[in-house]
């Protein structure tokens, strides 16, 4: 079974939703429009 690997640059935020922890992340090598 094929799977993709992604590298996280940093975790921007985290929240608990429906009993599960979710993360807002910045992906390594991805350009952001926030500049």
Backbone as XML, in Angstrom:
<?xml version="1.0"?>
<chain id="A" units="angstrom">
  <residue number="1" name="UNK">
    <atom name="N" x="0.844" y="-1.188" z="0.000"/>
    <atom name="CA" x="0.000" y="0.000" z="0.000"/>
    <atom name="C" x="0.885" y="1.246" z="0.000"/>
  </residue>
  <residue number="2" name="UNK">
    <atom name="N" x="0.663" y="2.117" z="-0.983"/>
    <atom name="CA" x="1.443" y="3.348" z="-1.091"/>
    <atom name="C" x="0.947" y="4.384" z="-0.094"/>
  </residue>
  <residue number="3" name="UNK">
    <atom name="N" x="1.873" y="5.147" z="0.412"/>
    <atom name="CA" x="1.500" y="6.266" z="1.275"/>
    <atom name="C" x="2.450" y="7.422" z="1.027"/>
  </residue>
  <residue number="4" name="UNK">
    <atom name="N" x="1.948" y="8.621" z="1.238"/>
    <atom name="CA" x="2.751" y="9.817" z="1.063"/>
    <atom name="C" x="3.286" y="10.271" z="2.409"/>
  </residue>
  <residue number="5" name="UNK">
    <atom name="N" x="4.479" y="10.834" z="2.403"/>
    <atom name="CA" x="5.046" y="11.390" z="3.617"/>
    <atom name="C" x="5.162" y="12.893" z="3.449"/>
  </residue>
  <residue number="6" name="UNK">
    <atom name="N" x="4.757" y="13.616" z="4.472"/>
    <atom name="CA" x="4.801" y="15.073" z="4.457"/>
    <atom name="C" x="5.641" y="15.535" z="5.637"/>
  </residue>
  <residue number="7" name="UNK">
    <atom name="N" x="6.424" y="16.572" z="5.432"/>
    <atom name="CA" x="7.246" y="17.112" z="6.507"/>
    <atom name="C" x="6.611" y="18.394" z="7.030"/>
  </residue>
  <residue number="8" name="UNK">
    <atom name="N" x="6.403" y="18.447" z="8.334"/>
    <atom name="CA" x="5.810" y="19.617" z="8.980"/>
    <atom name="C" x="6.924" y="20.571" z="9.394"/>
  </residue>
  <residue number="9" name="UNK">
    <atom name="N" x="6.776" y="21.842" z="9.023"/>
    <atom name="CA" x="7.744" y="22.858" z="9.412"/>
    <atom name="C" x="7.504" y="23.301" z="10.852"/>
  </residue>
  <residue number="10" name="UNK">
    <atom name="N" x="6.233" y="23.600" z="11.188"/>
    <atom name="CA" x="5.889" y="23.952" z="12.565"/>
    <atom name="C" x="4.394" y="23.787" z="12.801"/>
  </residue>
  <residue number="11" name="UNK">
    <atom name="N" x="4.037" y="23.628" z="14.058"/>
    <atom name="CA" x="2.629" y="23.539" z="14.456"/>
    <atom name="C" x="2.174" y="24.945" z="14.830"/>
  </residue>
  <residue number="12" name="UNK">
    <atom name="N" x="1.152" y="25.447" z="14.133"/>
    <atom name="CA" x="0.671" y="26.806" z="14.345"/>
    <atom name="C" x="-0.397" y="26.888" z="15.426"/>
  </residue>
  <residue number="13" name="UNK">
    <atom name="N" x="-1.220" y="25.844" z="15.540"/>
    <atom name="CA" x="-2.323" y="25.858" z="16.499"/>
    <atom name="C" x="-2.806" y="24.429" z="16.713"/>
  </residue>
  <residue number="14" name="UNK">
    <atom name="N" x="-3.531" y="24.221" z="17.790"/>
    <atom name="CA" x="-4.125" y="22.912" z="18.077"/>
    <atom name="C" x="-5.477" y="23.129" z="18.730"/>
  </residue>
  <residue number="15" name="UNK">
    <atom name="N" x="-6.402" y="22.191" z="18.486"/>
    <atom name="CA" x="-7.727" y="22.285" z="19.098"/>
    <atom name="C" x="-8.270" y="20.884" z="19.338"/>
  </residue>
  <residue number="16" name="UNK">
    <atom name="N" x="-9.190" y="20.799" z="20.280"/>
    <atom name="CA" x="-9.864" y="19.543" z="20.565"/>
    <atom name="C" x="-11.244" y="19.613" z="19.935"/>
  </residue>
  <residue number="17" name="UNK">
    <atom name="N" x="-11.551" y="18.665" z="19.049"/>
    <atom name="CA" x="-12.831" y="18.655" z="18.350"/>
    <atom name="C" x="-13.375" y="17.236" z="18.333"/>
  </residue>
  <residue number="18" name="UNK">
    <atom name="N" x="-14.575" y="17.068" z="18.864"/>
    <atom name="CA" x="-15.225" y="15.756" z="18.937"/>
    <atom name="C" x="-14.317" y="14.719" z="19.595"/>
  </residue>
  <residue number="19" name="UNK">
    <atom name="N" x="-13.592" y="15.155" z="20.633"/>
    <atom name="CA" x="-12.738" y="14.249" z="21.380"/>
    <atom name="C" x="-11.415" y="13.922" z="20.718"/>
  </residue>
  <residue number="20" name="UNK">
    <atom name="N" x="-11.102" y="14.585" z="19.601"/>
    <atom name="CA" x="-9.846" y="14.328" z="18.898"/>
    <atom name="C" x="-9.049" y="15.620" z="18.784"/>
  </residue>
  <residue number="21" name="UNK">
    <atom name="N" x="-7.741" y="15.499" z="18.921"/>
    <atom name="CA" x="-6.863" y="16.646" z="18.811"/>
    <atom name="C" x="-6.546" y="16.894" z="17.341"/>
  </residue>
  <residue number="22" name="UNK">
    <atom name="N" x="-6.757" y="18.134" z="16.901"/>
    <atom name="CA" x="-6.459" y="18.516" z="15.522"/>
    <atom name="C" x="-5.384" y="19.596" z="15.546"/>
  </residue>
  <residue number="23" name="UNK">
    <atom name="N" x="-4.507" y="19.561" z="14.548"/>
    <atom name="CA" x="-3.413" y="20.519" z="14.474"/>
    <atom name="C" x="-3.510" y="21.350" z="13.207"/>
  </residue>
  <residue number="24" name="UNK">
    <atom name="N" x="-3.179" y="22.640" z="13.331"/>
    <atom name="CA" x="-2.987" y="23.508" z="12.178"/>
    <atom name="C" x="-1.480" y="23.597" z="11.997"/>
  </residue>
  <residue number="25" name="UNK">
    <atom name="N" x="-0.998" y="23.141" z="10.853"/>
    <atom name="CA" x="0.447" y="23.055" z="10.649"/>
    <atom name="C" x="0.889" y="23.855" z="9.434"/>
  </residue>
  <residue number="26" name="UNK">
    <atom name="N" x="2.173" y="24.178" z="9.425"/>
    <atom name="CA" x="2.813" y="24.768" z="8.252"/>
    <atom name="C" x="3.684" y="23.678" z="7.650"/>
  </residue>
  <residue number="27" name="UNK">
    <atom name="N" x="3.454" y="23.399" z="6.373"/>
    <atom name="CA" x="4.188" y="22.326" z="5.708"/>
    <atom name="C" x="5.552" y="22.822" z="5.255"/>
  </residue>
  <residue number="28" name="UNK">
    <atom name="N" x="6.574" y="22.029" z="5.450"/>
    <atom name="CA" x="7.925" y="22.364" z="5.017"/>
    <atom name="C" x="7.958" y="22.482" z="3.499"/>
  </residue>
  <residue number="29" name="UNK">
    <atom name="N" x="8.583" y="23.549" z="3.005"/>
    <atom name="CA" x="8.722" y="23.735" z="1.567"/>
    <atom name="C" x="7.511" y="24.337" z="0.890"/>
  </residue>
  <residue number="30" name="UNK">
    <atom name="N" x="6.449" y="24.645" z="1.650"/>
    <atom name="CA" x="5.236" y="25.226" z="1.068"/>
    <atom name="C" x="5.252" y="26.725" z="1.287"/>
  </residue>
  <residue number="31" name="UNK">
    <atom name="N" x="5.051" y="27.496" z="0.226"/>
    <atom name="CA" x="5.027" y="28.947" z="0.331"/>
    <atom name="C" x="3.690" y="29.420" z="0.868"/>
  </residue>
  <residue number="32" name="UNK">
    <atom name="N" x="3.734" y="30.314" z="1.852"/>
    <atom name="CA" x="2.519" y="30.857" z="2.456"/>
    <atom name="C" x="2.183" y="32.209" z="1.850"/>
  </residue>
  <residue number="33" name="UNK">
    <atom name="N" x="0.889" y="32.532" z="1.794"/>
    <atom name="CA" x="0.443" y="33.831" z="1.290"/>
    <atom name="C" x="0.351" y="34.868" z="2.402"/>
  </residue>
  <residue number="34" name="UNK">
    <atom name="N" x="0.786" y="34.528" z="3.604"/>
    <atom name="CA" x="0.649" y="35.417" z="4.759"/>
    <atom name="C" x="1.661" y="36.555" z="4.766"/>
  </residue>
  <residue number="35" name="UNK">
    <atom name="N" x="2.696" y="36.488" z="3.957"/>
    <atom name="CA" x="3.763" y="37.504" z="3.972"/>
    <atom name="C" x="3.276" y="38.864" z="3.552"/>
  </residue>
</chain>
